[in-house]
Amino acid sequence: MADLKRDGLIYSVDVPALPNVGDLKSQELCVHFWGGESKIAVDIAGGKVNFMVPQDEEASIHLVYVDDGGNKSEGPVFTFKAIDTINTFVPPGFGEVTLVEEVFEAYDTIQGVTENGEVTDVDISDDGVSDAPISEDTEEEDDGIEPEVDSPQGPTI
């Protein structure tokens, strides 16, 4: 798998308490980006939950409610672009969402939950090419080995 390096944004969302409706037993915060899904268990009393998404990417969040039979129902989906210039917003069905921190992480999987409820890693690497930044360290150790330089390819003028 590729070691993708991306700027990530950590948000804190204020999740409401589990609605006192029917036989609901638990709730999960679902975070979607890059075609993957990560589910985070949320206390039935609600509260603040942190999640991370890649900067400058489309992401969405929604709640899933689970009843005592394991049946799931989804709340409204809120889609946003994760940018570091917006620090607070309030999507429908949630309390305040606040930008907590910008981080530089290396990741190529997110944790997801299968249909059977098993936790698994979801591969989110797209092309196997690392987009890690070039090191700003300009001092290089001289190991005495000359680097190989390939001849230019193609027509010459």
N, C-alpha and C positions, 0 to 999 in steps of 0.2 A: 504494500500500500504506500501511497505517496505521503510524504510528511508535509502536508500543506500548512503554510504559515499565513495566518490572516489576523488582522486586527479584530478583536472581539469586543462587543459591548455587553456589559452586565447590567441588566435591568432588575428592579424590584417591583413586583406587582402586588397590589393589595387585593387578595382574593376574598370574596364574601364567604360567610358561613354556608355550609351545606344547607340547601333549602329543606324545610321540614315538610316534605311532601311525600306521601305514600311510604314506600319501603326503601328509600334511598339510604345507603350505608357508607359510601365514600365518594370522594371526588379527586380528579386528577387535572393538573394543568398540562395541556398539550402545546408544545412549541414546535413549529414547522419551519424548516429552511433547507435549501438545496435538495428538495425532494425527500428528505428524511423527517422523522418525527421523534421527539423525545417527550416522554411522559414523566411528570413529577407528581408524586403523591402529595396531597394537600390535606392538612388537618381538617376535621369536620367543622371546627370553629372558625376556619378561614385563617387569615393573617397574611403577612408579607412572605413572598416566595421570590427567590432570585433565580434568574435564568440568563444564559448567555447566547447571543446570536452574532454572526459575522457582520462586521461593519459594512455599510453600503449594500446590503443584500435585502431582498424581500423576505419578510418573516411573518408568521401569523401565530396567534395564540387563541386558545379556546378551552373551555372547561368540559370535562366529561364526567357525568354523574353515573354511579354504579349502584344498582339496587341489590337487595339481599340474594337474588337469584343469579347475579352476575351480568344481568342485562345492562347495557350502556345506552345513555342518551347524551347527545352533544348540545352544548350551549352555542350561542352565536360566535362566529369566527371573526376575529379582528386582524386585518392585515396591515402591515406598516413597513416602511423602509427604515432599516436600522442606521441612523446617522447620529453623529455625536453632537450635533448642534441643537437637537431638541431634547430637553432634559425632563419634561413632565407632560403626560397626556392621560386622558381618562377614556378608555374604550368602553363600549356598551357591555354590561354584565360584569364589569370589574370596578374596583376602586382605582386609585391613582397608580400610574406606572411611572417610575422615576429612573433616570439613568444614574447608575451608581458608580460605574468605573469603566474605563477603557483599558483593555488588556491586549497583550501580544501573546498569542497562544499558538501552539502547533497541534493540530488535530486532523484526523482524517476519518474519524467515526464519531457518531453520537450514540448515546444510549437510547434504546427504544424498547417497547414492549410488544411482544407478538400477540396474535389473536388469542393464544392460549394463556396469556398473562405472564409469559416468561420474559425476563429481562435479557436483551441481546444487544450487540453492537451493530449499528447500521453503517455500512460503508458509504461515505459521502465524498470520497475522492473522485474527482471528475475525469482527469486525463493522465494521471500519473506523473505530471510535471510539477515540480516544486516551484512555487512562486516566492520562495524565501528571498528577503532582501540581500543585496550584496553587502558584505561586511564593510563597515566604515573604517576598520583597522587598516591603516596604510603601511604599517611596518610589517615586513615579511622577513622570516628567517632565511638566511642563505644556507641552503643545504648542499651547495656545490653542484647540483644537478641542473643542467640547462633545460628549460622547457622546450617541448617539441612544438614547432610551428608548422602548420599545414600550408602547402602552397595554395595560392588562390586558384579557384576552379572557374571554368567558363572562358569565354573568348577574351582575348587581350586586344587592346587598341594600339 
